[in-house]
Amino acid sequence: MALIREADLIDSVADALQYISYYHSPDFIAAMGRAYDHEQSPAARDAIAQILTNSRLCAEGRRPICQDTGIVVAFVKVGMNVRWDAQRSLEEMVNEGVRRAYLHPDNLLRASIVADPAGKRGNTRDNTPAVIHVELVPGEGVDVTVAAKGGGSENKSMFAMLNPSDSVADWVVEAVQEMGAGWCPPGMLGIGIGGSAEKALLLAKESLMETIDMPQLKARGPSSRLEELRIEIFDRVNALGIGAQGLGGLTTVLDVRIRDYPTHAASLPVAVIPNCAATRHVHFHLDGSGPARLEPPDLARWPTVAWTPDPSVRRVSLDGLKRADVSSWKPGERLLLSGKLLTGRDAAHKRICALLDAGQPLPDGLSFQDRVIYYVGPVDPVGKEVVGPAGPTTANRMDRFTETMLAKAGLMAMVGKAERGPEAVAAIRRHKSAYLIAVGGAAYLVSKAIRASRIVAFPELGMEAVYEFEVSDMPVTVAVDSNGESLHDSGPRQWQGKFRGIQVAVQS
Ligand code: SF4
């Protein structure tokens, strides 16, 4: 009978969360490397190069892969013969591990969890509580899988109660088209089929904890209906041409995993949850002999891809930027930004627009006149960093504020990730503005382009405060030009249907 000590579970959870904050798993890296090798769309290939370079920098520097260090989801399987040497409940032990991981002084992780979600939404400051699923199973030990799930990808989860005669593959392909690029593809799709409504969603999340093995599956051929479905969905989704970051390209998903469960004869519940470029999960086992030890991955497994600024790309000075410059940018054009950028995301936009709509002045020193804003909530810096990982957040959450920001605040352009909605695109066209995207999932690489950072307004909002960043050669792509032409429409159109026939080679 195994005796599991409280400290062993807490330390193991804390270590595992630190580990996945900076190490992608080998299967994910190999799959992303394959996607890079096969990608023919220059914009998507550049984005994958940034993701891979970011991944290696994070593994070397032990800093987060993404500024969104996720909501913690833990799957805990407790052996029925386990005894505990613990004062806290299982939930309290897991949450203590989360707290220690996210407040680790050498690698501070961003606290993203808010309590009272339909009300005040106050940050809990230590990223607790985790979402914990506990199962009692035969055996002697405790099996734990922890994941840190990004908000951008979790937000795109979908569920449907289909009719038993409906096609699951058709529904998933349609769902992925609706998701847009806010889930930071390329990544994985987890699909749950059957059970009840909540069971289907849980199956989808559990399936995301599995290893990427689509090349092996294709090589050996499917041996079950579910494996046939995995291949069908994988091929059909990639044939959509969405591509990395929605820029148009050959790889949208690296794998599709499916779990199923018996269901009611009248029902066909289906859930799909995407996992992003910052796919983070790890498994460990406690047998009573002490905390789990997670070996660092071999960096030689990372593909030899090192993204550096392309000298042929147009360099843009943000200081003294003219509206005529903005109007000359074309969808799909890559730019390197240098100079001063303001930042802001949901909470700051809400406050700024409330002040502007009430005819009140903005806080002292804050002016968006002829400035560019970057939608970001960075990780706090450690050591000599001026800012922690600072990748873009999903831009369409700012769509409802865009008209006010352009018309009343005098903003010139915006940087974020994924597509804008019709309301924002219309405002961009009306005001001859532009929307640029940075690569979601390349946050540490982006932070290397930030040379100085200071808080300009709303310090009490923490990571949601308005900062002024001084950047040097920050890589972005024009996603919506001043005429309202959107790369997220034209890119996938151009690459639609081109996936079929691309060889998926098996790499060891
Ligand atoms: S890669 Fe994108 S979706 Fe994933 S955690 Fe980062 S910002 Fe969120």
Boltz pocket constraint, residues with backbone or C-beta under 6 A from the ligand:
constraints:
  - pocket:
      binder: B
      contacts: [[A, 66], [A, 67], [A, 68], [A, 69], [A, 70], [A, 149], [A, 150], [A, 151], [A, 152], [A, 153], [A, 154], [A, 182], [A, 183], [A, 184], [A, 276], [A, 277], [A, 278], [A, 391], [A, 392], [A, 393], [A, 440], [A, 441], [A, 442]]
      max_distance: 6.0
